[in-house]
Amino acid sequence: NKKFEKALKYFVIAYKETPNNINVLNHLGFTYNIVGDVLMSEIYYQEALIIDPKNPEINQRLGELYVNTKRINLAKERLKALRTCNCEEYSILKNILEKNY
């Protein structure tokens, strides 16, 4: 966890320098989720989706976050956003939803 907390500091600096960088937003969302700050994770994933609403990785990760926080309808919305991507992220999120609900 200490490594992720250290990485988080660098991502926050990168965010201040390039706030619309989809990769930085994705890493912030992922890292906040790993360290247990689901609220901040969700904020950064949502911010990234404003820039790139069809991004498969971010839709999948946000969908997983919603499953983990028992917000299944929101997770299904992320799955719906992925349905036309013909991508692995769709299958991953679909399997997670099927296993949990």
Steps between C-alpha positions, in 0.01 A plus 500: 500500500789738567615469140152591377480795739837621370384454140185692584706806587662492157167456325355797688795713385451376143130582526577857604727535197268326250146483643345370177743214450290184475790277610565705812129497588486125449805443721356727768173309495677166518745601771239663721295182471799287603568713809132481595376847413204397288351849487813656348538204267147548371553873454809451283345221295193716436719794406684279253172384347400861437805522273468151349154352572568181307837417655480123561748476787350784699143379445602155617684624808217734598255215446705280733507777757121518481471122545731516801290777654173314427375751241404244241281726286796734450725203418247388240513848346877464460445158341247654263758763403739216409260277308604623155874513563567135415768505771630292786384760754137426410547127568683566825231729639221273376658202679542699821135604491385143429708358786378758750137553394 
